[in-house]
């Protein structure tokens, strides 16, 4: 083949690939938003669009959003939740989202246990509702870059210490409904030692009561992350 023709083909191919690379680099992030409240849904979408993030869909729930994610490429799924736990199923549903879609949660002031639960459910960022206008888009961009972000005032709630063997044993029995005296008798400990182990375990998993601990550990994956095997099955008996 003529050398000049080869050079022309090489330069043409290089030009095409350069153009494609440029298009990929300049492609805006695509996001989809779900929220039961229309006002919150619109505020989240506006915050994203104002930062150059394309909003390709808005839905009222996680299952609807999951359908959207199965049909088109979406870089980030944003779920705006209320203060009640009725929105948690939406977050749980989004665990089945396709690979490559980051999960960002926006919501109202939350407890340490609830924030921990959102992260354990796969969220890569949590944004407070009143900070959505300024913080939602940066959180989405961070999540799409592989980072985890939470508000500064909640950052101390993210780190989690490992439970000791005794703390796991005491906690497992406590969330099953055993009283301190029963736990002490079963594990050959004093009641004061049981109380100390429970208090330490509650601090590490970010709860303040047996009820909160039970609610948190009902999720088998969360329970396993704490090294507590079979907690969910025990609680369902």
Backbone as CSV, one residue per row, in Angstrom:
resi,resn,N_x,N_y,N_z,CA_x,CA_y,CA_z,C_x,C_y,C_z
1,UNK,0.847,-1.201,0.000,0.000,0.000,0.000,0.878,1.245,0.000
2,UNK,0.432,2.249,-0.705,1.159,3.508,-0.779,1.367,4.079,0.624
3,UNK,2.648,4.495,0.914,2.967,4.985,2.260,2.159,6.221,2.632
4,UNK,1.985,7.112,1.654,1.233,8.341,1.940,-0.205,8.019,2.308
5,UNK,-0.757,6.941,1.686,-2.124,6.542,1.997,-2.211,5.986,3.414
6,UNK,-1.184,5.188,3.798,-1.130,4.652,5.164,-1.069,5.783,6.177
7,UNK,-0.196,6.776,5.895,-0.072,7.914,6.803,-1.382,8.677,6.922
8,UNK,-2.093,8.806,5.771,-3.376,9.504,5.781,-4.381,8.740,6.629
9,UNK,-4.405,7.391,6.476,-5.332,6.576,7.271,-4.991,6.676,8.755
10,UNK,-3.688,6.645,9.080,-3.266,6.758,10.476,-3.691,8.094,11.074
11,UNK,-3.501,9.170,10.329,-3.852,10.493,10.845,-5.364,10.640,10.984
12,UNK,-6.102,10.038,10.035,-7.563,10.099,10.108,-8.072,9.335,11.322
13,UNK,-7.514,8.127,11.541,-7.922,7.320,12.697,-7.598,8.044,14.002
14,UNK,-6.405,8.643,14.052,-6.005,9.377,15.260,-6.967,10.519,15.532
15,UNK,-7.387,11.191,14.455,-8.319,12.306,14.603,-9.661,11.836,15.142
16,UNK,-10.133,10.700,14.610,-11.422,10.163,15.066,-11.358,9.772,16.536
17,UNK,-10.270,9.060,16.903,-10.150,8.639,18.302,-10.012,9.838,19.234
18,UNK,-9.304,10.864,18.811,-9.157,12.068,19.623,-10.505,12.732,19.834
19,UNK,-11.319,12.743,18.769,-12.645,13.349,18.867,-13.531,12.559,19.819
20,UNK,-13.447,11.217,19.718,-14.233,10.374,20.620,-13.811,10.565,22.061
21,UNK,-12.493,10.620,22.294,-11.979,10.844,23.648,-12.474,12.166,24.186
22,UNK,-12.481,13.181,23.347,-12.936,14.497,23.770,-14.399,14.464,24.157
23,UNK,-15.217,13.729,23.368,-16.635,13.632,23.669,-16.874,12.919,24.992
24,UNK,-16.072,11.855,25.236,-16.211,11.113,26.487,-15.840,11.994,27.667
25,UNK,-14.729,12.733,27.524,-14.279,13.592,28.616,-15.291,14.690,28.932
26,UNK,-15.967,15.179,27.889,-16.874,16.301,28.084,-18.300,15.864,28.407
27,UNK,-18.563,14.562,28.385,-19.910,14.087,28.660,-20.306,14.426,30.095
28,UNK,-21.424,15.097,30.290,-21.829,15.436,31.649,-22.267,14.200,32.419
29,UNK,-22.131,14.245,33.725,-22.636,13.157,34.547,-24.151,13.101,34.411
30,UNK,-24.674,11.891,34.431,-26.123,11.696,34.358,-26.611,11.150,35.694
31,UNK,-27.691,11.721,36.199,-28.224,11.309,37.494,-29.731,11.101,37.395
32,UNK,-30.255,10.287,38.310,-31.695,10.083,38.433,-32.056,10.280,39.901
33,UNK,-33.212,10.868,40.146,-33.605,11.240,41.505,-34.914,10.559,41.891
34,UNK,-34.975,10.058,43.128,-36.263,9.565,43.637,-36.547,10.215,44.993
35,UNK,-37.803,10.593,45.181,-38.275,11.171,46.439,-39.790,11.143,46.427
36,UNK,-40.392,10.755,47.534,-41.848,10.744,47.596,-42.411,12.159,47.558
37,UNK,-41.697,13.096,48.162,-42.148,14.479,48.212,-41.726,15.216,46.938
38,UNK,-42.712,15.777,46.221,-42.426,16.448,44.945,-41.507,17.647,45.129
39,UNK,-41.682,18.394,46.223,-40.842,19.560,46.473,-39.387,19.181,46.651
40,UNK,-39.120,18.120,47.422,-37.748,17.654,47.626,-37.162,17.126,46.328
41,UNK,-38.000,16.456,45.565,-37.554,15.913,44.284,-37.103,17.033,43.351
42,UNK,-37.892,18.106,43.284,-37.557,19.240,42.413,-36.311,19.968,42.900
43,UNK,-36.186,20.108,44.228,-35.011,20.803,44.769,-33.738,20.036,44.465
44,UNK,-33.794,18.714,44.596,-32.614,17.898,44.299,-32.253,17.997,42.817
45,UNK,-33.253,17.916,41.965,-32.998,17.990,40.515,-32.427,19.357,40.139
46,UNK,-32.967,20.425,40.725,-32.472,21.776,40.434,-31.027,21.949,40.880
47,UNK,-30.698,21.386,42.046,-29.328,21.497,42.565,-28.338,20.807,41.630
48,UNK,-28.740,19.681,41.063,-27.864,18.951,40.154,-27.713,19.682,38.826
49,UNK,-28.831,20.126,38.281,-28.780,20.811,36.980,-27.975,22.104,37.054
50,UNK,-28.072,22.811,38.175,-27.341,24.071,38.303,-25.834,23.865,38.312
51,UNK,-25.396,22.618,38.558,-23.967,22.311,38.570,-23.546,21.554,37.312
52,UNK,-24.429,21.500,36.320,-24.071,20.864,35.066,-24.271,19.362,35.019
53,UNK,-24.961,18.799,36.012,-25.244,17.366,36.025,-26.601,17.133,35.372
54,UNK,-26.637,16.254,34.399,-27.877,15.974,33.679,-28.805,15.119,34.539
55,UNK,-30.053,15.527,34.676,-31.056,14.744,35.405,-31.917,14.041,34.355
56,UNK,-31.725,12.743,34.223,-32.398,12.016,33.149,-33.739,11.438,33.576
57,UNK,-34.011,11.402,34.889,-35.295,10.874,35.344,-35.536,11.258,36.795
58,UNK,-36.811,11.411,37.145,-37.212,11.606,38.544,-38.355,10.646,38.825
59,UNK,-38.310,10.000,39.990,-39.341,9.025,40.344,-39.758,9.233,41.802
60,UNK,-40.797,8.513,42.199,-41.294,8.643,43.577,-40.757,7.568,44.507
61,UNK,-40.144,6.529,43.954,-39.665,5.446,44.806,-38.480,4.703,44.233
62,UNK,-37.874,3.871,45.076,-36.682,3.139,44.678,-36.926,2.113,43.594
63,UNK,-38.068,1.434,43.636,-38.354,0.423,42.615,-38.478,1.056,41.236
64,UNK,-39.159,2.221,41.160,-39.278,2.917,39.881,-37.902,3.362,39.375
65,UNK,-37.107,3.865,40.305,-35.774,4.321,39.924,-34.918,3.156,39.445
66,UNK,-35.090,1.998,40.079,-34.340,0.808,39.681,-34.672,0.428,38.237
67,UNK,-35.934,0.593,37.859,-36.340,0.318,36.473,-35.630,1.256,35.507
68,UNK,-35.544,2.540,35.887,-34.847,3.525,35.061,-33.381,3.140,34.903
69,UNK,-32.756,2.731,35.993,-31.338,2.375,35.955,-31.083,1.165,35.065
70,UNK,-32.101,0.305,34.934,-31.945,-0.864,34.081,-32.088,-0.552,32.601
71,UNK,-32.635,0.623,32.294,-32.907,0.971,30.900,-31.888,1.925,30.296
72,UNK,-31.233,2.724,31.123,-30.311,3.707,30.578,-29.118,3.912,31.489
73,UNK,-28.064,4.457,30.907,-26.845,4.695,31.684,-27.056,5.869,32.626
74,UNK,-26.853,5.607,33.904,-26.987,6.643,34.928,-25.773,6.547,35.838
75,UNK,-25.063,7.652,36.001,-23.856,7.646,36.827,-24.162,7.629,38.315
76,UNK,-25.279,8.272,38.700,-25.598,8.368,40.119,-27.097,8.307,40.348
77,UNK,-27.474,7.545,41.364,-28.872,7.487,41.803,-28.967,8.276,43.098
78,UNK,-29.864,9.253,43.141,-30.038,10.088,44.328,-31.381,9.781,44.947
79,UNK,-31.378,9.398,46.209,-32.609,9.067,46.927,-32.772,10.051,48.079
80,UNK,-33.849,10.825,48.052,-34.124,11.794,49.121,-35.106,11.145,50.078
81,UNK,-34.697,11.004,51.336,-35.520,10.289,52.312,-36.049,11.235,53.386
82,UNK,-37.152,10.831,54.001,-37.755,11.622,55.070,-37.134,11.227,56.401
83,UNK,-37.665,11.796,57.473,-37.154,11.465,58.804,-37.649,10.107,59.274
84,UNK,-38.740,9.620,58.686,-39.293,8.323,59.083,-38.572,7.198,58.353
85,UNK,-38.733,5.981,58.863,-38.066,4.827,58.255,-38.815,4.278,57.046
86,UNK,-39.940,4.903,56.685,-40.734,4.377,55.572,-40.019,4.517,54.231
87,UNK,-38.978,5.344,54.173,-38.225,5.503,52.929,-37.054,4.536,52.825
88,UNK,-36.737,3.841,53.899,-35.603,2.916,53.880,-35.763,1.829,52.811
89,UNK,-36.988,1.282,52.574,-37.127,0.287,51.502,-36.656,0.787,50.132
90,UNK,-36.794,2.098,49.885,-36.314,2.647,48.614,-34.807,2.502,48.509
91,UNK,-34.119,2.770,49.616,-32.660,2.627,49.631,-32.283,1.160,49.483
92,UNK,-33.020,0.286,50.186,-32.728,-1.142,50.098,-32.922,-1.660,48.675
93,UNK,-33.958,-1.167,47.998,-34.209,-1.599,46.624,-33.057,-1.233,45.705
94,UNK,-32.446,-0.083,45.977,-31.382,0.402,45.103,-30.062,-0.339,45.288
95,UNK,-30.021,-1.258,46.230,-28.833,-2.104,46.352,-28.678,-2.977,45.109
96,UNK,-29.791,-3.213,44.410,-29.757,-4.062,43.215,-29.483,-3.266,41.942
97,UNK,-29.047,-2.008,42.089,-28.781,-1.180,40.911,-27.606,-1.739,40.111
98,UNK,-27.547,-1.428,38.827,-26.451,-1.930,37.983,-25.093,-1.392,38.454
99,UNK,-24.027,-2.117,38.200,-22.684,-1.629,38.539,-22.406,-0.326,37.800
100,UNK,-21.698,0.563,38.458,-21.350,1.823,37.821,-22.252,2.973,38.191
101,UNK,-23.336,2.691,38.907,-24.219,3.758,39.377,-23.975,3.987,40.865
102,UNK,-23.480,5.165,41.216,-23.230,5.494,42.621,-24.540,5.832,43.305
103,UNK,-24.620,5.581,44.609,-25.825,5.876,45.376,-25.548,7.006,46.354
104,UNK,-26.339,8.075,46.247,-26.219,9.233,47.135,-27.559,9.437,47.837
105,UNK,-27.505,9.592,49.156,-28.715,9.794,49.951,-28.754,11.228,50.448
106,UNK,-29.916,11.844,50.357,-30.132,13.172,50.948,-31.281,13.042,51.929
107,UNK,-31.155,13.705,53.065,-32.221,13.588,54.054,-32.050,14.573,55.186
108,UNK,-32.924,14.454,56.151,-32.922,15.356,57.293,-31.914,14.878,58.339
109,UNK,-31.773,15.655,59.411,-30.843,15.290,60.482,-31.100,13.836,60.877
110,UNK,-30.041,13.081,61.030,-30.197,11.647,61.248,-29.363,11.174,62.424
111,UNK,-29.727,10.032,62.951,-28.983,9.450,64.060,-27.739,8.751,63.545
112,UNK,-26.843,8.467,64.450,-25.619,7.746,64.086,-25.963,6.382,63.498
113,UNK,-26.927,5.690,64.126,-27.303,4.364,63.649,-27.898,4.424,62.251
114,UNK,-28.723,5.437,61.997,-29.369,5.534,60.688,-28.351,5.875,59.600
115,UNK,-27.424,6.776,59.906,-26.382,7.097,58.936,-25.538,5.866,58.640
116,UNK,-25.179,5.154,59.688,-24.384,3.937,59.501,-25.134,2.928,58.640
117,UNK,-26.447,2.852,58.867,-27.251,1.903,58.096,-27.273,2.295,56.619
118,UNK,-27.402,3.587,56.337,-27.412,4.039,54.941,-26.094,3.663,54.240
119,UNK,-24.994,3.859,54.926,-23.691,3.520,54.353,-23.555,2.012,54.170
120,UNK,-24.067,1.251,55.128,-23.998,-0.199,55.013,-24.891,-0.721,53.895
121,UNK,-25.922,0.057,53.542,-26.798,-0.326,52.440,-26.216,0.052,51.084
122,UNK,-25.035,0.639,51.097,-24.357,0.915,49.838,-24.273,2.372,49.437
123,UNK,-24.789,3.275,50.276,-24.694,4.699,49.944,-23.237,5.146,50.001
124,UNK,-22.845,5.979,49.036,-21.479,6.502,49.017,-21.422,7.952,49.488
125,UNK,-22.582,8.529,49.744,-22.618,9.896,50.268,-23.953,10.142,50.952
126,UNK,-23.905,10.985,51.976,-25.131,11.424,52.651,-25.077,12.944,52.723
127,UNK,-26.152,13.577,52.273,-26.233,15.039,52.247,-27.435,15.474,53.063
128,UNK,-27.248,16.434,53.955,-28.369,16.949,54.733,-29.312,17.738,53.831
129,UNK,-30.604,17.601,54.088,-31.626,18.231,53.244,-31.390,19.724,53.069
130,UNK,-31.028,20.420,54.137,-30.878,21.875,54.046,-29.585,22.283,53.338
131,UNK,-28.713,21.313,53.040,-27.469,21.602,52.323,-27.512,21.145,50.864
132,UNK,-28.674,20.678,50.402,-28.737,20.109,49.053,-28.310,21.100,47.975
133,UNK,-28.698,22.366,48.107,-28.405,23.344,47.056,-26.907,23.479,46.802
134,UNK,-26.106,23.351,47.856,-24.659,23.551,47.714,-23.847,22.269,47.795
135,UNK,-24.372,21.260,48.461,-23.564,20.063,48.726,-23.944,18.845,47.904
136,UNK,-25.146,18.814,47.319,-25.576,17.597,46.624,-24.721,17.306,45.391
137,UNK,-24.529,18.286,44.537,-23.738,18.062,43.322,-22.293,17.662,43.640
138,UNK,-21.601,18.369,44.562,-20.242,17.929,44.908,-20.204,16.511,45.467
139,UNK,-21.239,16.137,46.243,-21.288,14.786,46.796,-21.454,13.758,45.682
140,UNK,-22.270,14.087,44.683,-22.469,13.191,43.546,-21.158,13.019,42.779
141,UNK,-20.466,14.130,42.531,-19.204,14.056,41.792,-18.166,13.252,42.581
142,UNK,-18.142,13.425,43.894,-17.209,12.668,44.729,-17.539,11.175,44.675
143,UNK,-18.827,10.848,44.779,-19.248,9.439,44.739,-18.877,8.800,43.408
144,UNK,-19.066,9.532,42.330,-18.737,9.005,40.999,-17.230,8.861,40.811
145,UNK,-16.458,9.513,41.674,-14.995,9.385,41.632,-14.491,8.309,42.592
146,UNK,-15.441,7.624,43.238,-15.061,6.538,44.130,-14.836,6.936,45.563
147,UNK,-15.302,8.137,45.959,-15.114,8.618,47.321,-16.401,8.489,48.131
148,UNK,-16.263,8.430,49.444,-17.394,8.423,50.361,-17.399,9.755,51.095
149,UNK,-18.567,10.408,51.158,-18.617,11.715,51.821,-19.863,11.839,52.687
150,UNK,-19.689,12.473,53.834,-20.797,12.763,54.746,-20.585,14.180,55.280
151,UNK,-21.629,14.819,55.812,-21.456,16.155,56.380,-20.433,16.154,57.510
152,UNK,-19.720,17.249,57.641,-18.669,17.335,58.662,-19.204,17.044,60.052
153,UNK,-20.423,17.551,60.331,-20.974,17.364,61.683,-21.375,15.920,61.974
154,UNK,-21.398,15.082,60.928,-21.744,13.675,61.124,-20.554,12.756,60.921
155,UNK,-19.401,13.324,60.606,-18.241,12.499,60.252,-17.802,11.593,61.395
156,UNK,-18.013,12.016,62.630,-17.595,11.180,63.758,-18.456,9.930,63.864
157,UNK,-19.592,9.905,63.137,-20.480,8.750,63.193,-20.111,7.665,62.197
158,UNK,-19.142,7.937,61.333,-18.836,6.998,60.268,-17.890,5.907,60.723
159,UNK,-16.850,6.301,61.438,-15.868,5.314,61.871,-16.479,4.360,62.889
160,UNK,-16.099,3.110,62.793,-16.698,2.095,63.635,-15.606,1.191,64.173
161,UNK,-15.526,1.082,65.473,-14.532,0.209,66.068,-14.971,-1.245,65.987
162,UNK,-14.011,-2.140,66.007,-14.341,-3.566,65.944,-14.857,-4.033,67.302
163,UNK,-15.875,-4.886,67.273,-16.412,-5.451,68.508,-15.511,-6.587,68.984
164,UNK,-15.334,-6.675,70.286,-14.592,-7.808,70.833,-15.496,-9.047,70.823
165,UNK,-14.910,-10.197,71.062,-15.701,-11.435,71.078,-16.788,-11.370,72.143
166,UNK,-16.440,-10.901,73.330,-17.418,-10.805,74.413,-18.534,-9.812,74.069
167,UNK,-18.165,-8.677,73.465,-19.172,-7.694,73.091,-20.151,-8.274,72.085
168,UNK,-19.634,-9.064,71.128,-20.522,-9.711,70.154,-21.463,-10.698,70.829
169,UNK,-20.938,-11.479,71.757,-21.763,-12.466,72.453,-22.860,-11.791,73.264
170,UNK,-22.494,-10.770,74.018,-23.462,-10.053,74.848,-24.508,-9.367,73.975
171,UNK,-24.061,-8.737,72.906,-24.978,-8.020,72.021,-25.946,-8.981,71.337
172,UNK,-25.441,-10.128,70.902,-26.301,-11.115,70.233,-27.429,-11.553,71.162
173,UNK,-27.092,-11.804,72.416,-28.114,-12.234,73.373,-29.058,-11.088,73.741
174,UNK,-28.511,-9.892,73.836,-29.334,-8.739,74.214,-30.403,-8.454,73.171
175,UNK,-30.028,-8.483,71.884,-31.011,-8.168,70.848,-32.023,-9.300,70.669
176,UNK,-31.731,-10.467,71.203,-32.707,-11.561,71.182,-33.704,-11.449,72.323
177,UNK,-33.474,-10.481,73.222,-34.426,-10.245,74.305,-33.983,-10.714,75.672
178,UNK,-32.774,-11.231,75.790,-32.297,-11.698,77.090,-32.000,-10.521,78.014
179,UNK,-32.434,-10.627,79.256,-32.149,-9.593,80.251,-30.692,-9.696,80.684
180,UNK,-30.190,-8.629,81.307,-28.784,-8.624,81.738,-28.467,-9.792,82.661
181,UNK,-29.423,-10.103,83.560,-29.192,-11.196,84.502,-29.070,-12.532,83.762
182,UNK,-29.905,-12.717,82.745,-29.851,-13.956,81.965,-28.549,-14.068,81.183
183,UNK,-28.113,-12.936,80.626,-26.854,-12.933,79.879,-25.691,-13.235,80.815
184,UNK,-25.730,-12.626,81.979,-24.666,-12.845,82.967,-24.576,-14.313,83.364
185,UNK,-25.744,-14.917,83.594,-25.763,-16.335,83.993,-25.256,-17.230,82.865
186,UNK,-25.662,-16.937,81.651,-25.292,-17.787,80.517,-23.814,-17.682,80.190
187,UNK,-23.247,-16.475,80.320,-21.844,-16.257,79.944,-20.903,-16.275,81.144
188,UNK,-21.446,-16.574,82.328,-20.646,-16.618,83.556,-19.946,-15.283,83.822
189,UNK,-20.738,-14.221,83.741,-20.232,-12.880,83.995,-21.079,-12.220,85.079
190,UNK,-20.562,-11.131,85.642,-21.378,-10.341,86.565,-22.282,-9.425,85.746
191,UNK,-23.381,-8.968,86.347,-24.289,-8.079,85.632,-23.612,-6.756,85.277
192,UNK,-22.723,-6.296,86.169,-22.025,-5.036,85.884,-21.111,-5.185,84.665
193,UNK,-20.517,-6.373,84.510,-19.665,-6.614,83.346,-20.505,-6.667,82.078
194,UNK,-21.680,-7.274,82.162,-22.592,-7.327,81.017,-22.974,-5.911,80.591
195,UNK,-23.312,-5.071,81.572,-23.680,-3.682,81.277,-22.525,-2.942,80.594
196,UNK,-21.312,-3.191,81.079,-20.137,-2.523,80.500,-19.928,-2.965,79.050
197,UNK,-20.071,-4.271,78.802,-19.919,-4.770,77.428,-21.000,-4.206,76.506
198,UNK,-22.237,-4.145,77.016,-23.332,-3.611,76.211,-23.108,-2.139,75.876
199,UNK,-22.701,-1.370,76.863,-22.462,0.063,76.643,-21.378,0.272,75.598
200,UNK,-20.300,-0.502,75.699,-19.203,-0.384,74.731,-19.668,-0.790,73.334
201,UNK,-20.456,-1.869,73.258,-20.946,-2.336,71.960,-21.886,-1.317,71.345
202,UNK,-22.764,-0.721,72.147,-23.695,0.293,71.640,-22.937,1.480,71.067
203,UNK,-21.882,1.906,71.755,-21.090,3.035,71.262,-20.460,2.706,69.911
204,UNK,-19.946,1.499,69.787,-19.237,1.126,68.558,-20.165,1.000,67.354
205,UNK,-21.390,0.521,67.570,-22.295,0.369,66.426,-23.198,1.586,66.265
206,UNK,-23.077,2.565,67.184,-23.788,3.823,67.016,-25.251,3.793,67.399
207,UNK,-25.598,3.052,68.458,-26.986,3.029,68.929,-27.016,3.349,70.417
208,UNK,-28.243,3.590,70.915,-28.379,3.952,72.329,-29.259,2.974,73.113
209,UNK,-29.843,2.016,72.427,-30.741,1.096,73.121,-30.759,-0.256,72.432
210,UNK,-31.368,-1.236,73.114,-31.509,-2.567,72.533,-32.416,-2.525,71.299
211,UNK,-33.438,-1.696,71.372,-34.360,-1.593,70.226,-33.630,-1.085,68.979
212,UNK,-32.791,-0.048,69.153,-32.034,0.476,68.018,-31.051,-0.575,67.505
213,UNK,-30.428,-1.286,68.428,-29.477,-2.329,68.022,-30.186,-3.424,67.245
214,UNK,-31.370,-3.831,67.726,-32.125,-4.876,67.039,-32.525,-4.429,65.641
215,UNK,-32.987,-3.177,65.520,-33.397,-2.662,64.213,-32.227,-2.636,63.243
216,UNK,-31.055,-2.266,63.751,-29.872,-2.191,62.899,-29.435,-3.580,62.447
217,UNK,-29.458,-4.532,63.362,-28.921,-5.860,63.079,-29.912,-6.779,62.375
218,UNK,-31.131,-6.276,62.106,-32.086,-7.066,61.340,-31.604,-7.282,59.914
219,UNK,-30.744,-6.390,59.442,-30.167,-6.559,58.113,-29.002,-7.542,58.227
220,UNK,-29.100,-8.705,57.588,-28.041,-9.720,57.723,-26.661,-9.218,57.336
221,UNK,-26.587,-8.383,56.283,-25.280,-7.885,55.845,-24.678,-6.955,56.883
222,UNK,-25.527,-6.138,57.518,-25.037,-5.247,58.573,-24.555,-6.075,59.753
223,UNK,-25.337,-7.089,60.125,-24.952,-7.949,61.243,-23.604,-8.614,60.976
224,UNK,-23.427,-9.121,59.739,-22.154,-9.765,59.411,-20.995,-8.789,59.449
225,UNK,-21.261,-7.525,59.077,-20.185,-6.531,59.088,-19.682,-6.278,60.501
226,UNK,-20.541,-6.554,61.499,-20.127,-6.410,62.895,-19.606,-7.728,63.457
227,UNK,-19.599,-8.770,62.628,-19.150,-10.071,63.100,-20.181,-10.804,63.913
228,UNK,-21.459,-10.409,63.778,-22.532,-11.045,64.542,-23.322,-11.923,63.588
229,UNK,-23.004,-13.194,63.549,-23.629,-14.119,62.608,-24.940,-14.632,63.186
230,UNK,-25.982,-14.626,62.347,-27.253,-15.207,62.761,-28.137,-14.300,63.589
231,UNK,-27.760,-13.018,63.732,-28.569,-12.122,64.563,-29.959,-11.928,63.982
232,UNK,-30.053,-11.749,62.670,-31.353,-11.509,62.037,-32.263,-12.716,62.206
233,UNK,-31.717,-13.913,62.011,-32.536,-15.124,62.167,-33.016,-15.262,63.602
234,UNK,-32.148,-14.929,64.532,-32.532,-15.041,65.936,-33.656,-14.075,66.282
235,UNK,-33.596,-12.860,65.715,-34.587,-11.849,66.016,-35.948,-12.185,65.416
236,UNK,-35.978,-12.991,64.359,-37.225,-13.316,63.679,-37.959,-14.460,64.372
237,UNK,-37.336,-15.106,65.302,-37.975,-16.244,65.990,-39.053,-15.747,66.946
